[in-house]
Amino acid sequence: MGSTPEGKFSYRVGMENTSAVTSLKDLKNEITQVSSAWKTQAIELKQAGDKLGAAEAKFKGVSDALEKQKQVIERLKAQQSELKKAQGEVDRSTEAGKNAFSSYQDQITKTERQIASATSKLNSLSNQQEKAKNSVEYYKSGLADAQSELRKISSSSKAYIDRLEAEGKATEANKAKLSSLKSTYEQLNKIYDVQVKELEKIENSAGKASDKYRIQKQRVDETATSLAKTKTKMSELDSEIRKANPSIFDKMKSKLAG
């Protein structure tokens, strides 16, 4: 292998002035611009009440940034390869060659740190992409709407029930509670159906042994428990209302039993 003349060293080490590195800087700027753009768009959509649109904007923006970050790493690795190649061609039999070899090593070490940093950022973007994807699926599944409706039922019903109880209208309050429980049960059923479908999807893609399956299975079990508890409360409250205000049928049944 022929040695690299020492006069070429300044050109080799001065790679930061080449078009390849300029492109690297451009890529980094593009990542910054893409990130800023999706964040602005997501905020605007969220403020307008379009949560699905905001989630989709984030997913697309993060995905674009991730692809560009992959290119950054590829460029850095190519740059590192060129530096190592140039270092291997240096004639270390002279003092100038030894200095050149050492300077190349500094550049290689610097590039290695840049690759490690860029890889860490890529992993972070990958995690963000996965979360953004889950968020999009969450809003598309109808789960977000069902959970939002559940919160509204709980909030509005409580205010009305508190008012009836404060006015001493116990029977009306109990009827309002029963109505609220029925609506809650209906929404919980919707949530349960969506969660079960998601669990089946995870089982097919990741398997039952995966963390995603375990977490989703826990959610399904928690919703099933809430359904069972709500159903029990409905039954108990219905019995309480019937005892306080027996129907003609209930009175006849009571007389026959007596």
Beta strands, then each sheet from edge to edge (+ up, - down):
end
